[in-house]
Amino acid sequence: MCPASFAAAKQKNMKKALFFSLAVAACHAANAQSGGTVQQKDSKDLNEVVISGQNGGYTEKEVSTSLRLNTPILETPQNIQVVTKSMLKDQQVISMSDGLIRNVSGLVRMEHWGDMYTNITARGSQIQALRNGFNVVNSYWGPLTEDMSFVENIEFVKGPAGFMISSGDPSGLYNVVTKKPTGQTKGEATLTVGSFDLYRAALDLDGKLSKDGRLLYRINMAAQNKKSFRPNEYNNRYAIAPVISYQLDKSTKLTFEYNYQRANMSNVGSYYIFDPKGFATKPVDFTMLPAGLPGVNINDHSFYLNLQHNINDNWKVTAQAARFLYNQVGSSAWPSVVNPDGTVIRNVGIWDARSRMSMGQVFLNGQVHTGAVSHKILAGLDMANKEYIADWSQSHDLDDTSNYFDLNDPTEDVNTVSNGYPVFDRSKPLEQRAQAGYGYQNLTSTSLYVQDELGFFDNKLRLTLAGRFTDLKQAYAGPADKAQRFTPRTGLSFSFDKQTAVYALYDQAFVPQSGILTSGDKVKPVTGDNMEIGVKRQWMNGRWSTGLTAYRIIKNNELIADPGQAPTSGLSIEMGQKLVQGVEFDLRGTIVRGLNIVVNYAYTNSTILKLAPGITTLKEGDLVPGFAKHTANAWLTYRIQSGVLKGFGISGGATFLGDRATYWDPSPAGGQTLKDYFKVDAGLSWEGQKMSINANVFNVLNEYLYSGSYYSWLKAYNWQADPPRNLRLSVAYRF
């Protein structure tokens, strides 16, 4: 007989409590193995290897196994939204930064960075990026955006989730789930062309390597050439992602996966336009990038090894390891001077970088009964070692004081460079250059966690009790700092019927930070508290669903760049304490036969609650940079189901961002603010048994759309424009 999971919490030593809870989980597993009281479960859930998305269309009832949960989305006390492969296909999304955030409430991207990294903001902060359950964030600049050729779906989890990542921001995370073998022999080839010289080909092959079906494979490949609506920009991408899985026996499966991405793109940072007069003062295709400036080359490798073993019908153990290797050679464009009269000195700084990440996870899922109470147990261990080094120590002015680049001269040739192009010194190893330029970061972390979801009254009422102990060591251009913290989690969910559930959640956050404080003090991790309530409902037997959520987040010690220092100084200050609160609504699914729809709205209010001493550019009560107070999205696709026009479809969507806050510094008194953002897209398609054709027009109204900010160090506004009206056409053949 096993004691209660949290009996050890009475002890003062939280480490012992967590080890005790892990022992309890193992005890329950032993009981189940020896015939103890257990709860039976449909074996198809336990044998799931790839993804949970068996519904198709725009709805998912369960998350992938990489999120470690054994609970349907409806019953989980948290706001979870899944962007399905059908949404990605209908909207012609080809990368993580290519508009998919319209499918989830409250998501915004304030900076584009030319498809180099995604940088999604939700609930007032940048959310964490995961791939197959691994936290792939190793610096603010990453990870490299995933090409959609090897992506199955993307899971967005609002609020912190300590059982998913070792240290969770209270805003949330997204988890990219990659494609795995299905056991079916099939393939699909897709060709895409579009505006701005977009040419893309993708191939998906899925099948068996052995007659008995125990050895399976899947391989996805893509190649893309793409220019821009601005001169001198390009973004060429190549991806290959083979996967092999082997069924060792009826209860054990081993999967090996490799993702490779190659990115050759124009100089990053050049997408910004600066002007002291205000936002969008230049034509939408205006650029400050000269044609002769070398671009950026990136090689990104990731390896995964996953072992899943079903101990019996009620207990399952998963062990997985990953290795990520990232190499970048390039530079970033940035002005060193912006004068009040609109004359500029353009500057280019070296940006060579290398990232190395090794991560391992072991976790146990199980189900038991103690009397009339059911238990869904989750316990595990996470380990990670991450290193990021970069050379930011060299820079070069393209213009000089005798020959400025003039924003106001229509005859100015952007390709005229009075001071020549940079020749950076790469003779020394990157490690030496990084140490000299504040470019070294290292993080080592170990964490133990346990969660018990207790079900009462035939599982109508569910109480989730969880805790994680994290031990980490982090260095940034200097000696390592150590931190330890226990973060509890409590959730309550109640089902009125099989389609309707309400929930409440309390969670804590613990986020390591990298930086150098101007004061010389040690950098503290971000801590925070999240309180959330919500109601979820599935309609028409789960064909479509709705969710309404209200939340309140408090964050402490968050770093911001010191506005009194140059941007290349690498110095930061602690902002103090901020409060984020809001409401989110999501609707998605098949409303009537043939009609798929996504509608969402979010109200977000992020303000400074307390200011740290020494900050003069902000005051208590100010809006925190980097969000939109109102976000609303809609997308629908209707496909004719019968008759002569069977297979033809029409699509349309819109995105609205209102009351936007700039993403760096607030505009000076009397200055400009970001205007509201409104974008309309529309498309036509046809789908047959073997072939499909899809065409979309983006930014139908040809609006001048942009995001931007004021930058106090340069005393200038900057913005990045979205593309004007553009077309994309895809033809796919299945075999």
Phi, psi and omega per residue, in radians:
M1 nan 2.283 -3.063
C2 -1.684 2.442 3.062
P3 -1.248 2.913 3.131
A4 -1.094 2.545 -3.007
S5 -1.072 -0.574 -3.005
F6 -1.895 0.349 3.085
A7 -1.098 -0.594 -3.116
A8 -1.244 -0.217 3.117
A9 -1.129 -0.280 3.073
K10 -1.183 -0.350 3.112
Q11 -1.314 2.668 3.140
K12 -1.308 -0.466 -3.096
N13 -1.494 1.882 -3.071
M14 -1.215 -0.504 3.076
K15 -1.027 -0.814 3.141
K16 -1.095 -0.630 3.131
A17 -1.073 -0.743 -3.110
L18 -1.244 -0.725 3.076
F19 -1.078 -0.653 3.119
F20 -1.106 -0.730 -3.129
S21 -1.149 -0.664 3.072
L22 -1.093 -0.688 3.109
A23 -1.120 -0.673 3.105
V24 -1.076 -0.749 3.127
A25 -1.047 -0.761 3.120
A26 -1.117 -0.630 3.118
C27 -1.116 -0.772 3.092
H28 -1.060 -0.699 3.123
A29 -1.086 -0.715 3.132
A30 -1.124 -0.718 3.086
N31 -1.026 -0.769 -3.123
A32 -1.106 -0.693 -3.111
Q33 -1.158 -0.571 -3.062
S34 -1.686 0.170 3.079
G35 1.684 0.288 3.084
G36 -1.156 3.093 -3.122
T37 -1.204 2.067 -3.102
V38 -2.356 2.846 3.074
Q39 -1.752 2.226 3.139
Q40 -1.287 2.591 -3.136
K41 -2.449 2.535 3.113
D42 -0.983 2.181 -3.052
S43 -1.121 -0.413 -3.118
K44 -1.142 -0.479 3.084
D45 -1.203 -0.690 -3.098
L46 -1.294 -0.483 -3.126
N47 -1.495 -0.029 3.140
E48 -1.108 2.310 -3.105
V49 -2.093 -0.670 -2.969
V50 -1.540 -1.465 -3.121
I51 -2.445 2.964 -3.123
S52 -1.629 -0.099 -2.976
G53 -1.279 1.343 3.125
Q54 -1.619 -0.120 -3.063
N55 -1.452 -0.525 -3.059
G56 1.283 -3.055 3.111
G57 1.120 -2.455 -3.028
Y58 -1.867 0.159 -3.105
T59 -2.157 2.618 3.023
E60 -2.350 2.401 3.122
K61 -1.681 -0.354 -3.125
E62 -2.388 2.776 3.074
V63 -1.639 2.993 3.134
S64 -1.235 2.817 3.115
T65 -1.133 -0.370 -3.115
S66 -1.220 -0.266 3.018
L67 -1.524 -0.061 2.945
R68 1.304 -0.052 -3.083
L69 -1.465 2.545 3.058
N70 -1.979 0.341 -3.036
T71 -2.060 2.367 3.071
P72 -1.008 2.661 -3.127
I73 -0.978 -0.683 -3.114
L74 -1.023 -0.616 -3.049
E75 -1.671 -0.085 -3.118
T76 -1.391 2.254 -3.109
P77 -1.389 1.100 -3.117
Q78 -2.923 2.688 3.116
N79 -1.451 1.871 -3.138
I80 -2.147 2.227 3.121
Q81 -2.234 2.407 -3.109
V82 -2.020 2.178 3.011
V83 -1.542 1.944 -3.000
T84 -1.479 2.913 3.120
K85 -1.141 -0.489 3.089
S86 -1.169 -0.698 3.068
M87 -1.089 -0.796 -3.127
L88 -1.042 -0.702 -3.122
K89 -1.219 -0.842 -3.101
D90 -1.077 -0.640 -3.084
Q91 -1.611 0.031 3.120
Q92 0.936 0.815 3.087
V93 -1.383 2.189 -3.103
I94 -2.006 -0.117 3.032
S95 -2.679 2.923 -3.102
M96 -1.059 -0.460 -3.090
S97 -1.758 0.371 -3.006
D98 -1.878 0.737 2.975
G99 1.620 0.081 -3.095
L100 -1.228 -0.303 -3.076
I101 -1.170 -0.216 3.094
R102 -1.093 -0.294 -3.036
N103 -1.516 -0.026 -3.089
V104 -2.349 2.401 -3.081
S105 -1.117 2.427 2.944
G106 1.384 0.138 -3.113
L107 -1.619 2.393 3.068
V108 -2.447 2.707 2.981
R109 -2.119 2.005 -3.048
M110 -1.571 -0.383 3.109
E111 -2.326 2.438 -3.005
H112 -1.643 -0.822 3.128
W113 0.974 0.562 2.935
G114 0.993 0.646 3.108
D115 1.196 0.334 3.120
M116 -1.405 -0.791 3.018
Y117 -2.544 2.783 -2.884
T118 -1.515 -0.850 3.046
N119 0.930 1.241 -3.129
I120 -1.639 2.341 3.092
T121 -1.881 2.383 3.050
A122 -2.587 2.510 3.120
R123 0.896 0.645 2.993
G124 1.523 0.042 -3.117
S125 -2.570 2.816 3.032
Q126 -1.234 2.249 -3.103
I127 -1.544 2.774 -3.083
Q128 -1.353 2.579 -3.136
A129 -1.860 2.188 3.088
L130 -2.090 2.679 2.984
R131 -2.362 2.097 -3.097
N132 0.930 0.618 3.087
G133 1.548 -0.080 3.120
F134 -1.720 2.362 3.078
N135 -1.330 1.912 -3.026
V136 -1.739 0.305 3.070
V137 -1.497 2.164 3.121
N138 -2.171 -0.131 3.029
S139 -2.922 3.048 3.087
Y140 -1.081 -0.479 -3.094
W141 -1.657 1.293 3.110
G142 2.875 2.997 -0.005
P143 -1.424 3.005 3.031
L144 -1.047 2.361 -3.100
T145 -1.010 2.361 3.113
E146 -1.303 2.358 2.978
D147 -1.294 2.382 -3.052
M148 -1.251 -0.125 -3.134
S149 -1.045 -0.542 -3.105
F150 -1.965 0.298 -3.107
V151 -1.833 2.267 3.085
E152 -1.467 -0.945 3.077
N153 -2.800 3.058 -3.135
I154 -2.280 2.224 -3.101
E155 -1.824 2.166 3.111
F156 -1.850 2.202 -3.141
V157 -2.064 2.009 3.129
K158 -1.459 2.532 -3.127
G159 1.401 2.895 -3.109
P160 -1.240 2.684 -3.131
A161 -2.507 1.481 -3.030
G162 -1.105 -0.416 3.119
F163 -1.390 -0.145 -3.127
M164 -1.761 -0.607 -3.127
I165 -2.410 2.686 -3.068
S166 -1.127 -0.558 -3.141
S167 -2.518 2.039 -2.976
G168 -1.964 2.284 2.988
D169 -1.223 2.426 -3.117
P170 -1.172 -0.089 3.095
S171 -1.417 -0.629 3.099
G172 2.382 -2.861 -3.091
L173 -2.716 2.888 2.903
Y174 -2.261 2.523 -3.089
N175 -2.108 2.014 3.100
V176 -1.472 2.098 3.141
V177 -1.771 2.070 -3.081
T178 -1.512 2.826 -3.086
K179 -1.264 2.449 3.113
K180 -2.189 2.861 3.077
P181 -1.071 2.478 -3.125
T182 -1.834 -0.226 -3.050
G183 1.573 -0.104 3.086
Q184 -1.764 2.490 3.085
T185 -1.561 1.953 -3.074
K186 -2.825 2.956 3.108
G187 -2.759 2.855 3.089
E188 -2.635 2.322 3.069
A189 -2.044 2.378 -3.083
T190 -2.314 2.325 3.033
L191 -2.044 2.349 -3.129
T192 -2.303 2.338 3.013
V193 -2.250 2.740 -3.122
G194 -2.922 -3.117 3.115
S195 -1.061 2.789 3.120
F196 1.072 0.660 3.060
D197 0.990 0.830 3.033
L198 -1.494 2.137 3.049
Y199 -2.347 2.166 -3.022
R200 -2.544 2.432 3.061
A201 -2.296 2.450 3.136
A202 -2.437 2.559 -3.128
L203 -2.389 2.314 3.139
D204 -2.191 2.016 3.129
L205 -2.057 2.327 -3.020
D206 -2.441 2.260 -3.128
G207 -3.106 -2.877 -3.068
K208 -1.940 2.487 3.053
L209 -1.826 -0.113 3.081
S210 -2.401 2.608 -3.082
K211 -1.119 -0.546 -3.109
D212 -1.396 -0.054 3.081
G213 1.359 0.170 -3.141
R214 -1.428 -0.502 -3.141
L215 -1.887 2.009 -3.058
L216 -2.096 2.784 3.093
Y217 -2.449 2.799 2.928
R218 -2.681 2.394 3.120
I219 -2.406 2.310 3.091
N220 -2.130 2.392 3.138
M221 -2.382 2.583 3.099
A222 -2.655 2.566 3.043
A223 -2.425 2.405 -3.035
Q224 -2.521 2.324 2.922
N225 -2.025 2.311 -3.066
K226 -2.645 2.289 3.011
K227 -1.791 -2.784 -3.002
S228 -2.433 2.902 3.023
F229 -1.293 -0.217 3.024
R230 -1.746 2.541 3.137
P231 -1.114 2.661 2.953
N232 1.266 0.116 3.124
E233 -1.831 2.558 3.077
Y234 -2.681 2.795 -3.129
N235 -2.641 1.630 -3.125
N236 -1.799 2.234 -3.042
R237 -2.266 2.567 3.087
Y238 -2.420 2.421 -3.107
A239 -2.513 2.511 3.009
I240 -2.499 2.349 -3.032
A241 -2.505 1.525 3.059
P242 -1.490 2.550 3.095
V243 -2.374 2.383 3.051
I244 -2.259 2.302 3.075
S245 -2.200 2.542 -3.124
Y246 -2.328 2.181 3.114
Q247 -1.515 1.750 -3.073
L248 -1.126 -0.772 3.044
D249 -2.658 -2.948 -3.064
K250 -1.115 -0.399 -3.033
S251 -2.016 0.009 -3.024
T252 -2.317 2.283 3.111
K253 -2.319 2.415 3.104
L254 -2.059 2.298 -3.101
T255 -2.262 2.293 3.048
F256 -2.055 2.366 -3.089
E257 -2.420 2.524 3.097
Y258 -2.370 2.273 3.048
N259 -2.065 2.240 3.038
Y260 -2.190 2.303 3.059
Q261 -2.277 2.367 3.062
R262 -2.086 2.221 3.131
A263 -2.164 2.137 3.002
N264 -2.055 1.930 -3.033
M265 -2.404 2.806 3.100
S266 -1.164 2.927 -3.033
N267 -0.937 2.160 -3.141
V268 -1.304 2.635 -3.051
G269 1.641 -0.362 -3.121
S270 -1.283 -0.169 -3.121
Y271 -1.292 -0.289 3.078
Y272 -1.356 2.472 2.938
I273 -2.057 2.359 -3.113
F274 -1.990 2.453 3.086
D275 -2.770 2.249 3.113
P276 -1.209 -0.261 -3.070
K277 -1.391 -0.499 -3.117
G278 2.600 -2.982 -3.106
F279 -1.418 2.619 2.958
A280 0.898 0.707 3.126
T281 -1.466 -0.165 -3.113
K282 -2.020 2.831 3.087
P283 -0.991 2.715 -3.055
V284 -1.071 -0.463 -3.125
D285 -1.686 0.249 3.135
F286 -1.196 2.491 3.121
T287 -2.454 2.710 3.016
M288 -1.953 0.193 -3.049
L289 -1.660 2.049 3.064
P290 -1.335 2.644 -3.033
A291 -1.158 -0.529 -3.017
G292 -1.479 0.019 -3.076
L293 -1.332 2.221 3.130
P294 -1.035 2.633 -3.106
G295 -1.584 -2.769 -3.107
V296 -2.140 2.301 3.118
N297 -2.043 2.272 -3.074
I298 -2.280 2.330 2.975
N299 -2.064 2.156 -3.044
D300 -2.209 2.070 -3.133
H301 -2.070 2.448 2.997
S302 -2.478 2.372 -3.113
F303 -2.125 2.444 -3.137
Y304 -2.370 2.424 3.009
L305 -2.264 2.135 -3.037
N306 -2.235 2.241 3.095
L307 -2.127 2.142 3.097
Q308 -2.098 2.277 -3.118
H309 -2.326 2.139 3.047
N310 -1.504 1.904 3.125
I311 -1.101 -0.780 2.996
N312 -2.767 -2.822 -3.094
D313 -1.207 -0.195 -3.025
N314 -2.107 -0.201 -3.086
W315 -2.276 2.402 -3.087
K316 -2.477 2.382 3.092
V317 -2.064 2.424 3.134
T318 -2.207 2.286 3.049
A319 -2.229 2.305 3.127
Q320 -2.580 2.654 3.126
A321 -2.360 2.678 -3.138
A322 -2.540 2.598 3.075
R323 -2.332 2.214 -3.113
F324 -2.095 2.258 -3.135
L325 -2.231 2.175 -3.071
Y326 -2.316 2.247 3.122
N327 -2.290 2.309 -3.103
Q328 -2.340 2.354 3.030
V329 -2.239 2.062 -3.106
G330 3.064 -2.726 -3.104
S331 -2.717 2.984 -3.136
S332 -2.302 2.282 3.139
A333 -1.508 2.463 -3.092
W334 -2.884 2.340 3.137
P335 -1.250 2.510 3.035
S336 -1.679 -0.359 3.108
V337 -2.502 2.312 2.938
V338 -2.241 1.878 -3.097
N339 -1.436 2.721 3.133
P340 -1.015 -0.456 -3.125
D341 -1.491 0.070 3.099
G342 1.564 0.115 3.032
T343 -1.510 2.534 -2.950
V344 -2.391 2.534 2.885
I345 -1.887 1.952 3.111
R346 -1.373 2.488 -3.089
N347 -2.277 2.627 3.072
V348 -2.232 2.207 3.096
G349 -1.954 2.464 3.119
I350 -1.111 2.525 3.051
W351 -2.542 1.344 2.949
D352 -1.630 2.409 -3.064
A353 -2.578 2.694 3.064
R354 -2.503 2.342 3.110
S355 -2.191 2.395 3.074
R356 -2.324 2.191 3.123
M357 -2.351 2.302 3.029
S358 -2.176 2.211 -3.075
M359 -2.418 2.559 3.096
G360 -2.426 2.569 -3.135
Q361 -2.481 2.460 2.966
V362 -2.380 2.200 3.113
F363 -2.530 2.680 -3.048
L364 -2.111 2.223 3.026
N365 -1.970 2.376 3.125
G366 -2.728 2.862 3.117
Q367 -2.369 2.365 3.097
V368 -2.533 2.969 3.012
H369 -2.127 2.412 2.914
T370 -2.126 1.713 -3.033
G371 1.182 -2.232 -3.129
A372 -1.549 0.032 -3.074
V373 -1.792 2.241 3.060
S374 -1.633 2.684 -3.135
H375 -2.307 2.239 2.920
K376 -1.892 1.936 -2.999
I377 -1.786 2.379 3.013
L378 -2.331 2.242 3.106
A379 -2.577 2.571 -3.109
G380 -3.028 -3.121 -3.109
L381 -2.320 2.327 3.058
D382 -2.102 2.436 3.059
M383 -2.414 2.507 3.139
A384 -2.653 2.536 2.977
N385 -2.351 2.089 -3.055
K386 -2.224 2.362 3.097
E387 -2.338 2.282 3.078
Y388 -2.282 2.186 3.082
I389 -2.244 2.498 -3.108
A390 -2.609 2.562 3.053
D391 -1.789 1.904 3.046
W392 -2.022 0.281 -2.916
S393 -1.517 -0.145 -3.092
Q394 -2.079 2.442 3.099
S395 -2.576 2.861 -3.064
H396 -2.613 2.282 3.060
D397 -1.424 2.243 3.085
L398 -1.384 -0.445 -3.133
D399 -2.114 2.880 3.092
D400 -2.281 3.038 -3.035
T401 -1.174 -0.295 3.104
S402 -1.544 -0.198 -3.102
N403 -2.657 1.300 3.127
Y404 -1.163 2.774 2.886
F405 -1.457 2.126 -3.001
D406 -1.793 1.968 3.130
L407 -1.124 -0.445 -3.012
N408 -1.690 -0.004 -3.113
D409 -1.724 1.879 -3.098
P410 -1.135 -0.301 3.120
T411 -1.573 -0.059 -3.116
E412 -1.078 2.242 3.111
D413 -1.597 2.020 -3.101
V414 -1.074 -0.409 -3.097
N415 -1.494 -0.054 3.096
T416 -1.442 2.073 -3.099
V417 -2.134 1.854 -3.025
S418 -1.278 -0.406 -3.054
N419 -1.896 0.195 3.088
G420 1.375 2.968 3.141
Y421 -1.589 2.707 -3.082
P422 -1.256 2.581 2.967
V423 -2.209 1.689 -3.039
F424 -1.438 2.577 3.132
D425 -1.512 1.883 3.111
R426 -1.958 0.403 -3.085
S427 -1.253 -0.509 3.132
K428 -1.554 2.686 3.085
P429 -1.044 2.657 -3.102
L430 -1.042 -0.599 -3.136
E431 -1.037 -0.766 -3.136
Q432 -1.168 -0.737 3.136
R433 -1.151 -0.638 -3.135
A434 -1.170 -0.715 -3.139
Q435 -1.081 -0.563 -3.106
A436 -1.387 -0.255 -3.038
G437 -2.213 0.591 3.104
Y438 0.984 0.579 -3.022
G439 -1.876 0.402 -3.085
Y440 -2.012 2.240 3.066
Q441 -2.380 2.478 3.106
N442 -2.555 2.385 3.129
L443 -2.385 2.225 3.018
T444 -2.159 2.222 -3.089
S445 -2.464 2.579 3.025
T446 -2.383 2.373 3.132
S447 -2.558 2.544 3.053
L448 -2.033 2.493 -3.132
Y449 -2.552 2.736 3.070
V450 -2.613 2.498 3.125
Q451 -2.477 2.419 3.076
D452 -2.256 2.076 3.033
E453 -1.753 1.912 -3.095
L454 -1.609 2.242 -3.139
G455 -1.887 2.229 -3.135
F456 -2.056 2.698 3.064
F457 0.951 1.005 -3.114
D458 1.006 0.672 3.068
N459 1.186 0.330 3.049
K460 -1.282 -0.590 3.091
L461 -1.958 2.234 -3.081
R462 -2.215 2.217 3.108
L463 -1.986 2.109 3.139
T464 -1.824 2.162 3.067
L465 -2.123 2.214 -3.068
A466 -2.597 2.775 3.068
G467 -2.737 2.622 3.106
R468 -2.374 2.357 3.022
F469 -1.919 2.162 -3.080
T470 -2.068 2.293 3.073
D471 -2.125 2.059 -3.085
L472 -2.387 2.746 3.082
K473 -2.341 2.237 -3.040
Q474 -2.377 2.402 3.107
A475 -2.206 2.499 3.049
Y476 -2.485 1.815 3.102
A477 0.908 0.640 -3.135
G478 3.024 -2.899 -3.141
P479 -1.057 2.639 -3.101
A480 -1.338 2.504 3.004
D481 -1.789 2.513 3.130
K482 -1.962 2.585 3.112
A483 -2.643 2.532 3.069
Q484 -2.360 2.515 3.128
R485 -2.804 2.483 2.993
F486 -1.790 2.193 -3.135
T487 -2.077 2.042 3.120
P488 -1.502 2.893 3.113
R489 -2.584 2.304 3.117
T490 -2.349 2.253 3.112
G491 -2.379 2.599 3.130
L492 -2.359 2.261 -3.128
S493 -2.386 2.428 -3.125
F494 -2.339 2.303 3.122
S495 -1.762 2.047 3.045
F496 -1.230 -0.634 3.056
D497 -2.703 -2.960 -3.083
K498 -1.235 -0.202 -3.097
Q499 -1.945 -0.208 -2.985
T500 -2.265 2.299 3.115
A501 -2.487 2.559 3.006
V502 -2.091 2.713 -3.107
Y503 -2.630 2.813 3.008
A504 -2.414 2.553 -3.049
L505 -2.479 2.405 2.921
Y506 -2.214 2.258 -3.102
D507 -2.522 2.721 3.078
Q508 -2.065 2.677 -3.108
A509 -2.042 2.667 3.102
F510 -2.605 1.875 -3.015
V511 -2.191 2.041 3.063
P512 -1.171 2.604 3.127
Q513 -2.202 2.605 3.046
S514 -1.949 2.412 3.088
G515 2.854 2.997 3.067
I516 -2.156 2.082 -3.138
L517 -1.363 2.422 3.096
T518 -1.014 -0.596 -3.120
S519 -1.259 -0.284 -3.080
G520 1.534 -0.064 3.124
D521 -1.240 2.892 3.096
K522 -1.295 2.538 3.098
V523 -1.358 2.264 3.109
K524 -1.662 2.594 3.022
P525 -1.161 2.705 3.001
V526 -1.281 2.296 3.021
T527 -2.110 2.751 -3.115
G528 -2.978 2.893 3.108
D529 -2.203 2.427 3.121
N530 -2.199 2.233 3.017
M531 -2.129 2.339 -2.995
E532 -2.565 2.433 3.013
I533 -2.293 2.659 -3.114
G534 -2.897 2.915 3.061
V535 -2.334 2.366 3.132
K536 -2.177 2.543 3.084
R537 -2.586 2.404 2.993
Q538 -1.827 2.422 -3.063
W539 -2.054 2.602 3.056
M540 0.919 0.971 3.106
N541 1.022 0.620 3.046
G542 1.488 0.136 -3.138
R543 -1.227 -0.483 2.988
W544 -2.532 2.762 -2.999
S545 -2.466 2.757 3.061
T546 -2.341 2.700 3.079
G547 -2.592 2.398 3.104
L548 -2.255 2.222 -3.019
T549 -2.341 2.456 2.959
A550 -2.192 2.473 -3.054
Y551 -2.539 2.857 3.072
R552 -2.547 2.166 -3.085
I553 -2.181 2.365 2.981
I554 -2.083 2.239 3.136
K555 -2.129 2.454 -3.130
N556 -2.104 2.563 2.943
N557 1.265 0.257 -3.095
E558 -1.155 2.350 -3.127
L559 -1.459 2.527 2.932
I560 -2.330 2.716 3.104
A561 -1.085 2.422 3.134
D562 -1.193 1.969 -3.087
P563 -1.176 -0.247 3.137
G564 -1.549 0.042 -3.104
Q565 -2.081 2.791 3.068
A566 -1.133 2.625 -3.109
P567 -1.120 -0.380 3.127
T568 -1.522 0.014 -3.090
S569 -1.261 -0.471 -3.081
G570 1.284 0.212 -3.082
L571 -1.672 2.499 -3.096
S572 -2.284 2.907 3.006
I573 -2.340 2.716 3.066
E574 -1.465 2.253 -3.093
M575 -1.246 -0.624 -3.111
G576 2.153 -1.975 -3.121
Q577 -2.382 2.368 3.109
K578 -2.222 2.670 -3.123
L579 -2.059 2.246 3.064
V580 -2.168 2.265 3.083
Q581 -2.520 2.664 -3.091
G582 -3.105 -3.097 -3.134
V583 -2.330 2.453 -3.132
E584 -2.315 2.465 3.095
F585 -2.332 2.332 3.110
D586 -2.329 2.352 3.020
L587 -2.306 2.326 3.134
R588 -2.728 2.665 3.025
G589 2.331 -2.893 -3.122
T590 -1.718 1.853 -3.077
I591 -1.306 -0.888 2.981
V592 -2.308 2.909 -3.077
R593 -0.996 2.115 3.123
G594 1.672 -0.254 -3.091
L595 -1.908 1.903 3.043
N596 -1.795 2.442 -3.029
I597 -2.514 2.534 2.993
V598 -2.268 2.185 3.070
V599 -2.372 2.318 3.083
N600 -2.619 2.727 3.095
Y601 -2.569 2.539 3.064
A602 -2.502 2.391 2.954
Y603 -1.887 2.154 -3.106
T604 -2.226 2.271 3.091
N605 -2.293 1.957 -3.084
S606 -2.071 2.027 -3.067
T607 -2.286 2.785 3.096
I608 -1.454 2.113 -3.121
L609 -1.545 -0.790 3.098
K610 -2.422 2.460 3.118
L611 -1.847 2.405 3.047
A612 -1.238 2.632 3.113
P613 -1.013 2.463 3.059
G614 1.711 -0.165 3.122
I615 -1.536 2.095 -3.089
T616 -1.978 -0.295 -3.105
T617 -1.416 -0.263 3.126
L618 -2.180 2.861 3.056
K619 -2.466 2.784 -3.120
E620 -1.071 2.360 -3.072
G621 1.692 -0.227 3.117
D622 -1.194 2.672 3.000
L623 -1.211 2.469 3.081
V624 -1.422 2.322 -3.128
P625 -1.049 2.620 2.915
G626 1.769 0.627 3.080
F627 -2.784 2.998 3.021
A628 -2.069 2.298 -3.092
K629 -1.149 -0.642 3.123
H630 -2.151 2.194 3.000
T631 -2.245 2.367 3.120
A632 -2.495 2.405 -3.132
N633 -2.428 2.615 3.006
A634 -2.557 2.468 3.042
W635 -2.605 2.285 3.077
L636 -2.374 2.586 3.058
T637 -2.335 2.168 3.067
Y638 -2.034 2.230 3.137
R639 -2.101 2.238 -3.133
I640 -1.153 2.310 -2.973
Q641 -1.708 -0.260 -3.090
S642 -2.711 2.977 3.093
G643 1.542 -2.984 -3.095
V644 -1.081 -0.598 -3.086
L645 -1.639 0.280 -3.137
K646 -0.952 2.296 3.129
G647 1.741 -0.338 3.108
F648 -1.320 2.487 -3.111
G649 -2.401 2.745 3.061
I650 -2.279 2.424 -3.098
S651 -2.251 2.724 3.059
G652 -2.855 2.640 3.141
G653 -2.794 2.872 3.127
A654 -2.589 2.633 3.086
T655 -2.298 2.343 3.109
F656 -2.262 2.291 3.015
L657 -2.173 2.138 -3.109
G658 -2.177 2.637 -3.122
D659 0.933 1.028 -3.092
R660 -1.436 2.440 3.037
A661 -1.704 2.422 3.091
T662 -1.088 2.711 -2.984
Y663 -1.614 -0.121 3.044
W664 -2.059 -1.648 -3.091
D665 -1.750 2.591 3.039
P666 -1.191 2.583 3.112
S667 -1.110 2.574 3.122
P668 -1.126 2.856 -3.123
A669 -0.945 2.262 -3.123
G670 1.395 0.034 -3.107
G671 -1.477 -3.082 -3.087
Q672 -1.445 2.673 3.011
T673 -2.105 2.887 3.135
L674 -1.240 2.305 3.092
K675 -1.320 2.833 3.083
D676 -1.098 2.655 -3.047
Y677 -1.980 2.229 3.102
F678 -2.473 2.100 -3.074
K679 -2.262 2.395 3.127
V680 -2.117 2.348 3.067
D681 -2.205 2.706 3.132
A682 -2.693 2.720 -3.111
G683 -2.754 2.886 3.031
L684 -2.241 2.625 -3.117
S685 -2.677 2.888 3.016
W686 -2.542 2.401 -3.131
E687 -2.324 2.125 3.070
G688 -1.921 -2.948 -3.097
Q689 -1.182 -0.651 -3.101
K690 -1.975 -0.509 -3.002
M691 -2.156 2.635 3.037
S692 -2.466 2.575 3.109
I693 -2.253 2.337 -3.091
N694 -2.432 2.248 3.110
A695 -2.309 2.317 3.111
N696 -2.288 2.494 2.982
V697 -1.903 2.121 -3.118
F698 -1.776 2.508 -3.072
N699 0.994 1.001 -3.072
V700 -0.960 -0.674 -3.074
L701 -1.404 -0.042 3.112
N702 0.975 0.760 3.127
E703 -1.347 2.641 3.018
Y704 -1.466 1.743 -3.049
L705 -1.914 2.455 -3.101
Y706 -2.810 2.850 2.904
S707 -2.129 2.740 -3.080
G708 -3.035 -3.024 -3.064
S709 -2.846 2.876 2.906
Y710 -1.600 2.517 3.139
Y711 -2.168 1.831 -2.972
S712 -1.157 -0.534 -3.092
W713 -1.138 -0.608 3.115
L714 -1.712 -0.126 -3.085
K715 0.934 0.867 -3.095
A716 -2.601 2.725 3.007
Y717 -1.554 2.633 3.026
N718 -2.407 2.677 3.117
W719 -2.655 2.761 3.009
Q720 -2.140 2.140 -3.081
A721 -1.483 2.547 2.934
D722 -1.410 2.795 3.113
P723 -1.114 2.536 2.972
P724 -1.213 -2.996 -3.108
R725 -0.880 2.290 -3.126
N726 -2.628 2.762 -3.029
L727 -2.089 2.566 3.052
R728 -2.417 2.301 -3.119
L729 -2.220 2.246 3.135
S730 -2.186 2.446 3.038
V731 -2.197 2.181 -3.107
A732 -2.140 2.481 3.098
Y733 -2.231 2.200 -3.132
R734 -1.798 2.438 -3.117
F735 -2.497 nan nan
